[in-house]
Amino acid sequence: MKITDKIHEILKIGFPGDQVQVGPMRGASDDHLEIIVTSKKFEGLMLLEQHQMVMDLLKEEFKDALHAVKIKTKVSA
């Protein structure tokens, strides 16, 4: 399984029913990803807290498969 698919699956489990996009960072290796999550779970949270929610789901992947991520979070309407 490609790392982008694995990360997408992990985030879809953590944010069921929400919009999740995962792709490679432009000009970087496969272990550098761009992530966009749109969720009502982010409502009322500071940006740092939103990003921490995403990062908490990816802790295990940073041990071996991931090196860096660029995260964008949005509150869904």
PyMOL commands that set and color helices and strands:
alter all, ss='L'
color gray80, all
select helices_A, chain A and resi 3-14+40-42+47-64
alter helices_A, ss='H'
color red, helices_A
select strands_A, chain A and resi 19-24+32-39+68-75
alter strands_A, ss='S'
color yellow, strands_A
deselect
rebuild
show_as cartoon
